Amino acid sequence: MANKAKKENKNMIIGGICAAVVVVVIIVVAVLLATNGNKLNDSYFQSDDTKYVLTVESELTGDEEEDVYTPVKTHIVYTYSGDEVTGMKTYGEFADASSAQKAFDAIKESGEDMTNYALDGKYIIVTATPDQYEGMTASDVKSQIEFYESLQNMTLDEENVDEAEVVEGGESVEVEVEE
């Protein structure tokens, strides 16, 4: 009788361990599936010690048929090691995955060589070939991005001005700026 109780306890312990392992595996799979589709997000498109990122907002036309093929943002990601650019990818970010799919299909139908194209959720990714970034240095890329961002900031500052004061011949004249 004592042996039978020991066997039942042993089987319960083994069953409990198996159940715990199954739960852990299910949790790991769920986490991997949940994060796999979300690896590309705003936090990825931030410059760090391995990549420089230039993000450009698109100007949509207001024509829904045309705008579905236009990304809302374009992220150009330059990877580097030391001062050497080691890769370059352009991420066209669309409003949603279905818009990205439509644009991707349109590119395919155009006869474009799709070798360097990939679709990932709401992103169309174009991978540059090494000859397209050959000769670029990380410091060159950083300077170009900083220059572009300073131009953008100047443009934004100018757009926010409603009135300007112009001095003509020593006399101050107020001018309204139309937007």
C-alpha positions in Angstrom: 0.0 0.0 0.0 2.8 2.4 0.9 4.5 1.7 -2.5 1.2 2.5 -4.3 1.0 5.9 -2.5 4.6 6.6 -3.4 3.9 5.8 -7.0 0.8 8.1 -7.1 2.8 10.9 -5.5 5.6 10.4 -7.9 3.2 10.4 -10.9 1.5 13.6 -9.5 4.9 15.3 -9.2 5.9 14.3 -12.7 2.5 15.4 -14.0 2.9 18.7 -12.3 6.3 19.3 -13.7 5.1 18.4 -17.2 2.2 20.8 -16.8 4.5 23.6 -15.7 6.8 23.0 -18.7 3.8 23.1 -21.0 2.7 26.4 -19.5 6.2 27.9 -19.8 6.4 26.8 -23.5 3.0 28.3 -24.2 4.0 31.6 -22.6 7.3 31.7 -24.5 5.5 31.0 -27.8 2.9 33.6 -27.1 5.5 36.2 -26.3 7.5 35.4 -29.4 4.4 35.6 -31.6 3.3 38.9 -30.0 6.6 40.6 -30.4 7.5 39.2 -33.8 5.0 41.4 -35.6 5.9 44.4 -33.5 9.7 44.5 -33.9 9.4 47.5 -36.2 8.0 50.4 -34.3 8.9 54.0 -33.4 11.5 52.9 -30.9 13.4 51.0 -33.7 13.6 54.2 -35.8 15.8 56.0 -33.3 19.5 56.5 -33.9 21.8 54.7 -31.5 25.4 53.4 -31.3 24.8 51.0 -34.3 22.6 53.0 -36.6 21.7 56.4 -37.8 18.1 57.0 -38.8 16.6 59.7 -41.0 12.8 60.0 -40.8 10.9 62.0 -43.4 7.2 62.7 -43.1 5.3 62.4 -46.4 3.0 65.1 -47.7 -0.2 63.3 -48.8 -2.3 64.7 -51.6 -5.7 64.2 -50.1 -6.6 61.8 -53.0 -7.4 58.6 -51.2 -6.7 56.4 -54.3 -3.2 57.9 -54.8 -2.4 58.3 -51.1 -2.9 54.6 -50.4 0.4 54.0 -52.4 2.3 56.7 -50.5 4.0 55.9 -47.2 3.1 58.3 -44.3 6.7 58.2 -43.3 10.0 57.0 -44.8 12.8 55.9 -42.5 16.3 55.6 -43.9 18.4 53.4 -41.6 22.1 53.4 -42.0 23.9 50.7 -39.9 27.6 51.3 -39.1 30.6 50.0 -37.3 33.2 52.5 -36.4 33.1 55.0 -39.2 32.1 52.5 -41.9 28.6 52.3 -43.1 27.7 48.6 -43.2 24.2 48.7 -44.5 21.3 50.8 -45.6 17.6 50.1 -45.6 14.6 52.3 -46.4 11.4 51.6 -44.6 8.3 52.9 -46.1 5.7 53.2 -43.3 2.1 53.0 -44.4 -1.1 53.8 -42.4 -1.8 50.1 -42.0 -0.8 46.6 -43.2 -3.4 46.5 -45.9 -2.2 49.8 -47.4 1.4 48.5 -47.4 0.2 45.3 -49.1 -1.6 47.3 -51.8 1.5 49.4 -52.5 3.7 46.3 -52.4 1.5 44.5 -54.9 1.5 47.6 -57.2 5.3 47.6 -57.1 5.3 43.9 -58.1 2.8 44.5 -60.9 5.0 47.4 -62.2 7.7 44.8 -63.1 10.2 46.2 -60.6 12.9 43.7 -59.6 11.7 42.6 -56.1 15.0 41.1 -55.0 15.7 43.9 -52.4 12.0 44.4 -51.4 10.3 42.9 -48.4 6.9 43.5 -46.7 6.7 43.5 -42.9 3.3 44.5 -41.6 2.8 48.2 -42.4 6.3 48.6 -43.8 7.8 48.1 -47.2 11.5 47.6 -46.7 14.1 48.2 -49.5 17.6 46.9 -48.8 20.3 48.8 -50.6 23.1 47.0 -52.3 26.7 47.7 -51.0 27.5 49.8 -54.1 24.7 52.2 -53.2 26.4 53.2 -49.9 30.0 52.5 -50.9 32.3 55.4 -49.9 29.8 56.7 -47.2 31.2 57.1 -43.7 29.1 57.1 -40.6 30.3 60.7 -39.8 29.1 61.8 -43.3 25.7 60.2 -42.7 25.4 61.8 -39.2 26.2 65.2 -40.7 23.7 64.9 -43.5 21.0 63.8 -41.0 21.7 66.7 -38.7 21.7 69.1 -41.7 18.3 67.8 -42.9 16.8 68.0 -39.4 18.1 71.6 -39.0 16.4 72.5 -42.3 13.2 70.8 -41.1 13.3 72.8 -37.8 13.8 76.0 -39.8 10.8 75.2 -42.0 8.6 74.4 -39.0 9.6 77.6 -37.3 8.7 79.6 -40.5 5.3 77.8 -40.8 4.5 78.8 -37.2 4.9 82.5 -37.9 1.6 84.3 -38.3 2.9 87.8 -38.4 6.3 89.3 -39.2 7.7 92.7 -38.7 9.6 94.2 -41.6 11.7 97.3 -41.3 11.6 99.5 -44.4 13.6 102.7 -44.5 13.9 102.9 -40.7 10.1 102.5 -40.4 8.5 99.4 -38.9 5.7 97.8 -41.0 3.6 94.8 -39.8 3.0 92.1 -42.4 0.5 89.3 -42.1 1.7 86.0 -43.4 -0.9 83.8 -45.1 -0.6 80.0 -44.5 
